[in-house]
Amino acid sequence: MTLHKLAAGSGYTYLTKQVAAHDATERRQAGLTAYYEEKGEAPGRWLGTGLVGLDLAEGDVVTEEQMKLLFGRGRHPRSDEADAAERGWGALGRAFPRFDATTLRR
């Protein structure tokens, strides 16, 4: 088991680059037994009572763009759609703070 820190802003990229890719860091030819050797997680799905306020349907697959908007930019997961402004799908609270690289201090 490994641990990975997920942070607001770019933390979602771990999910799209590692977990969604079945934790495979190399590309290889898939053979007939690949199905049984698969690792990783199934695609995420939208669940919960808060979906009503987000105009999302329970059970829909979470797309990479929706993750980028919600976790990476703090925006409504459908704020890239053409009628988003009319529906009020924009920022969800304050923007995530950005920090410069820091050094460890004792």
C-alpha positions, 0 to 999 in steps of 0.5 A: 500500500502507498499513500499519496497526498491529495491537495486542492488545486492539482491533487486530482491529477493523481486520480486521473494519472494513476488510479484511473490508469489502473496504477500502471506507469508503463504502457504494455500490450494487453494480452488475453489475460489482461482482464484478470490482471487489471489493477486500480479502481472503476471510474468514479460515480456521482452519489449523495444528496448534494447532487440536487444542488449541483444538477448532477444525476446519481450514478453518472460517471465523473469525468476528468474535466468535472474533477478538474473543475471541482477539485482543481479550480473550485468551480461547479463541475459543469461550469464549462457548459455553454449555459453555465452562466445562465444556470449560475454554475460558476465558482463554489466559494473562494478560490483555492489559495496558492502557495510558493515552495517552502523550506522546512524550518526547525 
